[in-house]
Amino acid sequence: MDPARTAPAGAVRAWISVLTLFSIASIIETAGISQVIAFLPLDLMAMGLRPSAIPRWVGLLNAAIFIFGLPLVPLWGVFADQYSRKLVIVPSAVVEMLVFGLIALSRRPWELAASLLLVGFQLGNTGVMLAAIRDVTPSRRLGTAIAIFGATSPIGFAAGPALGGVLLDHFHTSIAAVYGLCRSSSDASPAQGRDWRARSRSSSARPRSWAGSSRLSSSGWVQRSS
């Protein structure tokens, strides 16, 4: 029997709330990362780097985003299954806020590199979010929920540079101000995470397999980095 037909109305509507919260968080995260990638050459130029050195730094800094992420992504899924998905998702939102703030404050290439290395601690939350969405979504709505959440990454990647370009060209803001806007927007993610924790205290999760979140975490990382 479909859980959607037997569950209380509030429990049935819970999946929409969780999907909305995680979708907003995903758009904010991917928009911020895409802005960093898109405007990295301009940022390095503003830091006073020689034009001949910028391509090398762009390559190194883009790689730095995934240096910590590559080994950590599967571990976040395992940690989520062994302990709590909330303990992975909510702290990753706090790390995201911290990372964007440090990137906005960076004034030297090495400071920017150190800030980008911290991005690895927030990668992998996509798969854990997918597992959490699966827990609360009725089976007949699961495909719709996953499809909607999967569309948030491309939306964020497209919207981030577009918004940054408007701010730079039409409002004549600095690149640091663009990154600072990402940091301010990411303040919403921890708040959303706390709201999700409050909502989930009264709901029970489905049984989870060891490989559930770790597989989804890895697939989420591939989706976000592709």
Beta strands, then each sheet from edge to edge (+ up, - down):
end
